[in-house]
């Protein structure tokens, strides 16, 4: 029994749906850019009427929103929100699937170790996330070149888009921790939505506080910083990588040692 291929096939439909959802959001938002760029002065005046706290919470940078990368960095927050739900859903699902569907007794009677079972599941989920990002990135670059009204930095566009992958990895790892610690998850999507929106709201409410950034993956990547420096902030990049590695290793250890009740 090839667990990796089986799990990859099981995620095929959901991966396709989430990928199409991300691309649909991208098309919806980016189709507005040509019209907004023509009326950018009026649009900026409208945005300047918002309180500064509201602009920070929504990720709006008035000075740069007239450029394609500036506009993209604003709408990308909501694309990342959608991608984060996908990743969290995967993370929670692979750690709780057998208990939730009462198939643990069948799986664990097979001549494979728990470590191999979970590692195969993790690789399948990560492959799904990677495929989503490859298709999304290709679509995003194509659409950006279609709607652009002037030349833009492809390097900056690529760096902003790549943060979707990093954020998804973080959310996936957190989802795995939740799944192995709280095994009896009755509704994966409900828990996924709750956790992701909590992180999202923390980021919006504490947008003006630097320390709040450490508590929500949505703020690990500052798009304004990326546009100004064409790089990521190393402190938060390393923090995200450490969180991913520690969460995955901890999940594997707990899953390997915990009692899993069968039917």
C-alpha positions in Angstrom: 0.0 0.0 0.0 1.6 3.3 -1.1 0.3 5.7 1.5 1.8 8.7 -0.2 0.0 8.1 -3.6 -3.2 7.2 -1.8 -3.2 10.4 0.2 -2.2 12.5 -2.8 -5.1 11.1 -4.7 -7.4 11.7 -1.7 -6.4 15.4 -1.7 -6.7 15.8 -5.5 -10.2 17.2 -5.6 -9.8 19.6 -2.7 -6.4 20.8 -4.1 -8.0 21.5 -7.4 -10.9 23.4 -5.8 -8.7 25.5 -3.5 -6.3 26.3 -6.4 -9.2 27.4 -8.6 -10.5 29.5 -5.7 -7.2 31.3 -5.4 -7.0 32.0 -9.1 -10.6 33.2 -9.2 -9.9 35.6 -6.3 -6.8 36.8 -8.2 -8.7 37.4 -11.4 -11.5 39.2 -9.5 -9.1 41.6 -7.8 -6.6 42.2 -10.5 -9.3 42.9 -13.1 -10.0 46.1 -11.1 -6.5 47.4 -11.4 -6.7 49.0 -14.9 -9.8 51.0 -13.9 -8.4 52.0 -10.6 -5.1 53.1 -12.1 -6.9 55.5 -14.5 -8.6 57.2 -11.5 -5.8 56.7 -9.0 -5.8 60.3 -7.7 -9.4 60.1 -6.7 -8.9 56.6 -5.3 -6.0 57.9 -3.2 -8.1 60.7 -1.8 -10.8 58.3 -0.9 -8.2 56.1 1.0 -6.7 59.1 2.7 -10.1 59.7 4.3 -9.8 56.5 6.2 -8.2 56.7 9.7 -4.6 55.6 9.7 -5.3 52.6 12.0 -7.9 51.3 9.5 -5.5 51.6 6.6 -2.8 49.7 8.6 -5.3 47.0 9.6 -6.4 46.6 5.9 -2.8 46.7 4.7 -3.4 49.8 2.6 -0.3 51.9 1.5 -1.7 55.0 -0.2 1.7 56.0 -1.7 2.2 52.7 -3.6 -1.3 51.5 -4.3 -1.2 53.1 -7.7 1.5 50.7 -8.9 0.8 47.1 -9.8 2.9 45.7 -7.1 1.4 48.1 -4.5 -2.1 47.2 -5.5 -1.2 43.5 -5.6 0.3 43.7 -2.1 -3.0 45.0 -0.8 -5.2 42.4 -2.4 -2.7 39.6 -1.7 -3.6 39.6 2.0 -7.0 38.2 1.2 -5.6 35.6 -1.2 -3.2 34.5 1.6 -6.2 34.2 3.9 -7.8 31.8 1.5 -4.6 29.8 1.1 -4.1 29.7 4.9 -7.4 28.0 5.3 -6.5 25.4 2.7 -3.2 24.6 4.5 -4.7 24.6 8.0 -7.4 22.3 6.7 -4.8 19.9 5.4 -2.7 20.0 8.6 -5.7 19.2 10.8 -7.1 16.6 8.5 -4.0 14.3 8.2 -3.6 14.1 11.9 -7.2 13.4 12.8 -8.5 11.5 9.7 -8.3 7.9 11.0 -9.8 8.8 14.4 -12.5 10.9 12.9 -13.5 8.3 10.2 -12.8 5.3 12.6 -10.3 3.7 10.3 -7.3 3.6 12.7 -7.8 -0.1 13.4 -7.4 -0.9 9.7 -4.4 1.3 9.1 -2.4 0.3 12.1 -2.7 -3.4 11.5 -0.7 -3.0 8.3 3.1 -3.7 8.4 4.1 0.0 8.5 5.3 2.2 11.3 3.4 5.2 12.6 6.3 7.3 11.5 6.1 6.1 7.9 2.3 6.6 8.0 2.4 10.2 9.1 5.5 11.2 7.1 3.8 9.9 3.9 0.7 11.9 4.8 2.9 15.0 5.4 4.7 14.6 2.1 1.4 14.2 0.2 -0.1 17.3 1.8 3.1 19.3 1.2 3.0 18.2 -2.5 -0.5 19.4 -2.8 0.5 22.8 -1.3 3.4 23.0 -3.7 1.3 22.2 -6.7 -1.2 24.8 -5.7 1.6 27.4 -5.5 3.1 26.5 -8.8 -0.2 26.8 -10.6 -1.0 30.0 -8.7 2.4 31.6 -9.4 2.2 30.8 -13.1 -1.4 32.2 -13.3 -0.5 35.3 -11.2 2.5 36.3 -13.4 0.4 35.8 -16.6 -2.5 37.9 -15.2 -0.2 40.6 -14.0 1.3 41.0 -17.5 -2.2 41.2 -19.0 -3.5 43.9 -16.7 -0.4 46.0 -16.2 -0.5 49.6 -17.4 3.3 50.1 -17.1 6.4 48.0 -16.3 6.7 46.5 -12.9 9.3 44.7 -10.9 8.8 40.9 -11.5 11.3 40.1 -8.7 9.1 42.0 -6.2 6.0 40.4 -7.6 7.6 37.0 -7.2 8.7 37.6 -3.7 5.2 38.8 -2.6 3.6 35.8 -4.3 6.1 33.4 -2.7 5.0 34.4 0.8 1.8 32.4 0.2 3.8 29.3 0.2 5.7 30.2 3.4 2.5 31.2 5.1 0.8 28.0 4.1 3.7 25.9 5.4 3.4 27.7 8.8 -0.4 27.2 8.9 0.0 23.5 7.9 2.5 22.9 10.7 0.2 24.6 13.3 -2.7 22.5 12.0 -0.7 19.3 12.5 0.0 20.3 16.1 -3.7 20.9 16.8 -4.6 17.6 15.2 -2.2 15.4 17.2 -2.9 17.2 20.5 -6.7 17.4 20.1 -7.4 14.1 18.2 -11.2 14.2 18.4 -11.8 16.9 15.9 -15.4 16.5 14.7 -15.3 19.2 12.0 -12.0 20.0 10.3 -13.2 23.0 8.4 -14.8 24.6 11.4 -11.6 24.4 13.4 -9.6 25.5 10.4 -11.7 28.6 9.9 -11.7 29.4 13.6 -7.9 29.2 14.0 -7.1 31.0 10.7 -9.5 33.9 11.3 -8.2 34.3 14.9 -4.7 34.8 13.5 -6.1 37.1 10.8 -8.0 39.3 13.3 -5.0 39.4 15.7 -3.0 40.8 12.8 -5.6 43.4 11.9 -6.3 44.5 15.4 -2.6 44.8 16.3 -1.5 46.1 13.0 0.1 49.2 14.6 2.0 47.2 17.2 5.3 45.7 16.2 5.2 43.0 18.9 1.9 41.7 17.7 3.6 40.5 14.5 5.3 37.7 16.4 1.9 36.2 17.2 0.4 35.9 13.8 1.9 34.4 10.6 -0.1 36.9 8.5 2.3 39.6 9.6 5.6 37.7 9.2 5.9 39.2 5.7 5.7 43.0 5.4 4.9 43.8 1.7 6.0 47.4 2.0 9.4 46.1 3.2 9.6 43.6 0.4 8.9 46.4 -2.2 11.5 48.7 -0.7 14.3 46.2 -0.1 13.4 43.3 -2.5 13.9 40.9 0.3 12.3 39.4 3.4 12.9 40.4 7.0 15.3 37.8 8.2 14.0 37.8 11.8 10.5 36.8 10.8 11.7 34.5 8.0 13.8 32.5 10.5 11.0 32.6 13.0 8.6 31.1 10.5 11.1 28.4 9.5 11.8 27.5 13.2 8.0 27.3 13.8 7.6 25.0 10.9 10.4 22.6 11.8 9.6 22.5 15.5 5.8 22.0 14.9 6.4 19.2 12.4 9.0 17.4 14.6 6.8 17.7 17.7 3.8 16.4 15.8 5.7 13.4 14.6 7.0 12.6 18.1 3.5 13.0 19.7 1.8 11.0 17.0 4.4 8.2 17.4 3.9 7.9 21.1 0.2 8.7 21.8 -2.5 6.2 22.4 -4.8 6.1 19.4 -8.1 4.4 20.1 -9.4 2.0 17.5 -13.0 0.8 16.9 
